[in-house]
Amino acid sequence: MKTIWENGRFLTMKAGIYSPLLNGALVSENGNILWLGESADCPDFPDAQIVDLQQAWVTPGFVDCHTHLVFGSERSKEFEMRLQGKTYAEIAAAGGGIVSTVNATRTLDEATLYAQALNRLQRLAEDGVTTIDR
């Protein structure tokens, strides 16, 4: 079944730059986009379901091209140390660095790591990330 998503604001690409479409419509069927353009130019599909977007924005999904979903500990304290001018060697000497993450990850069982990774993945999806790379 076709769906017409109307009365929306769409972020599109034209000539390689983002271009807003402020009074747009999108026609989809079975997860595929059939048409996108100004609402006034939307083709007629008499049997289509109509969805009023109420001027909501529709944007492309974000791609996280360098994701680490599986890890045993976070390193936010190290970020603060870097902001204070500490070197990586000083952070490592204080017990931080990648070795600390590897050691923490090895202490956790697979079920715990899986649950944590799934939670991180769900949060990314909530923020609009549709694709990740490892």
Secondary structure, DSSP 8 states (H G I E B T S, - for coil): -EEEEEEEEEEEEETTEEEEEEEEEEEEETTEEEEEEEGGG----TT-EEEE-TT-EE---EEESS-----S---HHHHHHHHTT--HHHHHHTT-SHHHHHHHHHHS-HHHHHHHHHHHHHHHHHTTEEEE--
